[in-house]
């Protein structure tokens, strides 16, 4: 690293997005789960993301019903 850096042309806050920023983080599925999702999606004629959301919504409803 240099001893000094020149920030005279820097723009303050250029990449700041605020405290309420919500990021869509990637989620990595294990092989067996990913294979299941692909088969489910193909059978239902959905893309994988829609299939995962559908499965999770159904599971969410099931969990709420037994609480």
N, C-alpha and C positions, 0 to 999 in steps of 0.2 A: 504494500500500500504506500501511497505517497504520504509525505508528512503533512501536506496541505492540499486542499481541493478548492477550486474556484467555483463558488456558487453565485457569482454576481449576475448571471443570466438565468438563474433557476426560477421556476414558477412555484410559489408556495401552494400546497394543497392540490396539486395537479391530479394526483391519484386518490385523494381522499374521497370516500363515498358516504360517510356519515355513520352514526351508531345504529340506525335502523336498517342497514343494508342486509338483505337476505340473499345468501348464495345458494345456488343449486350445485351441491357437491356430488361428484360421481360416486356411485355405490358399486362395489365389485362383488359379484355373486360367486359362490363356490361352484365348481364344475357341475356337481349333481343338481344343484338348484337352477343353474343356468340352462342345463339340458332340459329340465322339467319345464321351465318357462318357455323355451323355444318350442317345445312340442305342444304345450298348451296354446301358445300364440298361433302356431300354424293351424291347429285344429279349429280355433275360434276365428281364424282369419284376421288377426290383430298383429300390430307390431309389438315387439318385446316390451317397450316402455308402457304401452297401454295395457298389456297383459299383466305386468307387474303391479300397476296401479289398481287394476280390477281385482287381482288376488288379495292385495293388501286391504282394499276397502271392504271386501267380503270378510276377511279375518277380523278387521276392526269392528265390524257390525256384530260378528259372532262373540267377540270378547266383551263388548258392551252389553250384549243380551244376557250374559251369565254373571255379570258383576252385581 
